[in-house]
Amino acid sequence: MTTVERSDISLRAVIDTNLVLSALVFGGNMGKLRLAWQGDRLIPLVSKATITELIRVLAYPKFKLTASEQEDLLSDYLPFCETVLMPDILPTTPECRDLMDVPFLVLALVGQADYLVIGDQDLLCLTDNFFCPIVKADQFFALNKF
């Protein structure tokens, strides 16, 4: 896999929910994602299904976020995203163990993502059968100098 060189065009990436959540709530190493989308070096692709999941996860009691805090976090993410409308007939995706991952695969296909950035191992087994690189966050950072 090679680094995508783009000086004037942002990368288009599907980022799984746990990474977006980490970037928004916890920062740390995942804060690089937030800086990348804020700096127009990364365009996160989203769909109705992925936004719905993010909203649901932000409301988990364990995060202790008020409705106002949830809205603030979403307002620091959604304006930087490109919303991809899903066709009536969804494309076929490779079979995966976790059905919750399917909307991210579909989004990457329909949105013609440059990357699908994941936080767990489940989708890594699909890397040979998918049209764009499926990478963990650290690999994404290394490949794109974030």
N, C-alpha and C positions, 0 to 999 in steps of 0.2 A: 504494500500500500504506500502511496506517495502523498506528500503534502500537496494540498490544493493551493496553488499560487493565484491569488486574486488581489489586485491592488485597488480596484475601484468598485468591486462588486462584493457584497457581503455573502458569507456562506449561508445557505438555507439548511436548517437542521431541525429535525424532530427530536425533542428532548423529553425523556420520560419524566413522569410526574415527580418521582422522588428526587430527581436532580433539580428540577425547577423549585420544588419546595425547599431543598437544602440551600440553593442559591438565594432565595428570597428570605428565608427565616433564619438560617444559621450562618450563612456566609462561608467563612473558612476557605478551603480550596475551591469549593463550588462557587464562591463569590466571583471567580473568573468568568463564569458564564454570564452573570449579571452585568459585569463590566463590559463584556463583549457585546451583549445586545444593547446596552446603553450607549456604547461607542460605535454603533452601526457596523460592527465587524461580524455580526451574527444576526440572522433573522430567524427567530424561532417560528416554526410552522405549527399552527394549532387548528383544531377542528371542534365542532360542537361537542363531540364525545370527550376529547382531551381536556377542554376547558371545564366541562361538567365534572370530570374527575378531579381536576385541580381544586375547584370550588368545594367539592365534597371533602377532600382531604384537608384543606385549610380549616375546615370547621371541626375537625377532630378535637375532642375535649383535651387530649394530652398536650396539644400545642397552646392551649389557654389564650387563644387569640380572640379579641372582641370582634364583633361584626365590622366595626370601623377599621380595626387593624387588618382584617382580612381584605377589606376594600382597598386600603392603602397598598397592600402587597400586590393585589391584582392590578392596581393602577400603575405599578412600577414594572409590570410585565406585559400586559395585554396591548398597550399602545405600541410596543416594539414588535409585536407579532404580526404575522400574515395569516389571516384566516383562510383556510382552504375549504371550499364547499365540496361536499361529497356528491358523487354522481348517484343516480337512482340505482344503478347496478354497480356494486362495489367490485373492485378487481380481486382476483384470487391471490391469496397470500400463502407463503409456505406455512405448513402446519406447525403450530407451536404448543408447548405444554400449557401455558397460562392464557386463557381466553381474554384476560384483561389487557394483554399485549397486542391483540389483533388490531384495535383502532390505531395504534402507533405505526404498525406495519402498513395499514391501509393509507394512513396519512402520508407516510414517507413515499409510497408509490404514487398516489394521486398528486401530491404536492411536488413531486420530482425533487426530493431532498438530496442534498449533497452528502448528508450523514444522518444516521439514526444513532443518537447518543443515549446510552443506557447506563443504569446504575447497578444492575445485577447480571448474573451469568446466563439467565434463561435464553436470551435471544442470540447469544454468541454462536450457538450451534447452527444458526441460519446464515452465517456470513458468506458461505460459498454459494448459497442459493438465492441471494437477494441482490437487487440491482444497485444498491448503494452500500457503502461501508457501514457496518454495524459495529460501533466501538464503545468502549467504556470511556468515562469522562477523562481520565488521565491520558489515555491514548489520543483522544480528541485534542486535548490541550497540547500535547507533544507534536502532533501532526500539523497543527495550525498555529503554533507559537503563541498560545494564549497564556 
